[in-house]
Amino acid sequence: MAKAVVVTFAGQASSFDLAKLERAKLYGARRRLPLDAEGEPCRRAALTLDGGLLLQSGMSAQGYVSEAGVYVANDALVALDASGQAMEKLPTTLGEPQEAEEVPARRLFDVRVSAVYVLTPRELAPELAARLAAGAVLRIDFKFRPDFRRESAFLLQNDAGTFAVIGAEQPAPWLDRAVGPVVEATEEDDVSDLDLEMWF
Amino acid sequence: MEEGKHLRLADAGGQVARVACVPLPKPAGPTLGWGGGAVRFRRWLACTEAGQDAALQQRLGAPYGEALVAGDPEVDMEQVGRFIGATQTVYLASSGARMDAAPTWVEVVLDPAGEEVARGLPQVIAPNVTDDVPLRWTGQRLPRGQAARRYAFSRTLQVAHVDATSYELLYAMAKELDARDEVVLVGAGDEGREALVLRPDGVPWCAFLEGRVDGERYQLLLHLSAMELVQPFVGGEEGRARPWPPLGAARAPAASGADHAEEKPQGLLAYWDPPAVGARLEEESAPPTAKTLPPAELLRREVYTKSSRGLLAVRKLLVWCTHKAEVDRDFPAYVVHWTDYSPGRKEPLQRTVRPAPTEAEALALAEGLVAKEIVKGWVKS
């Protein structure tokens, strides 16, 4: 059985099974398929810009090389922080008790969401059950698998169930009258350039 | 603050201002490194089409272990190891031939269980967030906490003023929303009732404005959601719990070029993100110029064999100097190639290919591969 999310709140432990919630599982999906002249599915390939190589599945390899061109195996890579210092890998939090703190629901609006899980209680302590049912949002440290990023899980309950919203907090800057304009207002702005999703 | 894009935003009373819309700065994440320096992700050629298992079987018959011992038909030393830069997507017909004309596209609709329910001509959804049609407040407001518990907000844009007039309008919006502890659904399109589509064929986003004030400072944030916090599909759309009514004040934008709109699931969030159509550039680099390159030189070749159930398995090391790195930066100076052929395996031919900048580095990689892969029962040929 997969490891559970274990939460300690008010001195009592609770645990939950988790299942990833994805858009396609809620609303379906659409896929576009290329067909050849016979109406049969095409295969996708890549052509180098000089036209010299047609790359099909299995014809390429990939990895990391140092600035000097030395191949670096994945298990030799280290993570560096902004100052270039090596970082320690954080262990998974699954199966390990995590202390929960109650936070204002509005903090969810500061979270850059990376995943959402549906939680199914294995054991639910009365105090935690009561706070979730009352609309409280609880934050715990969360790492699905060991890596270098710190993330939080925000546990919440609505009429559809119990969920964990995963992400890192990213508060927006305050703006005052003196700030801006952030974009030069010109008549030459091209409407077609308004591709906001390019940022994501 | 980062530079952003202009759009127009109307308040509840219909007053419109031209404003800036900027993404929130990404949290600084770790970078990968090694030996105190940075590393770079690269792709390189592992084999040519002629070196793939299917081509070898066709040319040599199967099994072809003896041919791998006698020669190196699976390796093109003049090409393998070459770094791959920019590429263009092309399509191959079912016969394997490269297509001369663009493929015909069909759109396949899958239900939440992953079953195909319809197929037809692709629908094109045009972006509706433009610089000339304002986003408008709808009448849909939700308490801030309730919205946070109903929707997964995976994108946020910050709305910022560009002059004194827009400051007054945005500050007033933020102040009102903050005071009421509410968010308001905003809509796009002529009537201001459509979900926001930010790019061609993009996801229609359910967009809520949230405001905060602190003295004369404010934050006005456009939170985008494409997913409700509800239970996933369990054996029938009717069985899926959405305990709150759908957002009726906003609707999905119309698709063009569609003659099967009835196949599209209904509801504000019931859309998908299709793959981009046509060719695209995957990476940046200048195309190499045609030139005559010097031939590669084989430095080391070791072949190991093992018989198993009458079939010959082969493991082989090749190390070569490309003699091309100085005249073409798309090539490494040296290449280490490891062949692993086992005719009884589902994937009979596997390989490991590593670039190296020096002969010493290449030989060290080679020693590592031999030590790891030649452990028991292998006989050097």
Interface residues (C-beta under 8 A of the other chain):
Chain A: A19 L21 E22 R23 A24 K25 L26 Y27 G28 A29 R30 R31 R32 L33 P34 L35 D36 A37 E38 G39 E40 P41 C42 R43 R44 A45 A46 L47 T48 L49 D50 G52 L53 L54 L55 Q56 G58 M59 S60 A61 Q62 G63 Y64 V65 S66 E67 A68 G69 V70 Y71 V72 A76 L77 V78 A79 L80 D81 A82 G84 A86 M87 P104 A105 R106 L108 F109 V111 R112 V113 V116 V118 G135 V137 F148 R149 L156 Q157 N158 D159 A160 G161 F163 V165 A168 Q170 A172 P173 W174 L175 D176 R177 V179 G180 P181 V182 V183 A185 D189 V191 D193 L194 D195 L196 E197 M198 W199 F200
Chain B: M1 E2 E3 G4 K5 H6 L7 R18 A20 C21 V22 P23 L24 P25 K26 P27 A28 G29 P30 T31 L32 G33 W34 G35 G37 A38 V39 R40 F41 R42 R43 W44 L45 A46 C47 T48 E49 Q52 Q79 R82 I84 G85 A86 T87 Q88 T89 V90 Y91 L92 A93 S94 S95 G96 R98 M99 A101 P103 T104 W105 V106 E107 V108 V109 L110 D111 P112 G114 V117 P122 P127 V129 T130 D131 D132 R144 G145 A148 R149 R150 A152 F153 S154 R155 T156 L157 Q158 A160 H161 V162 D163 A164 Y167 L198 R199 G202 E210 D214 G215 E216 R217 Y218 Q219 L221 H223 A226 M227 E228 L229 V230 Q231 P232 F233 R240 A241 R242 P243 W244 P265 G267 L269 A270 Y271 W272 P274 P275 V277 E282 S285 P287 P288 T289 A290 P332 A333 T352 V353 R354 P355 A356 P357 E361 L365
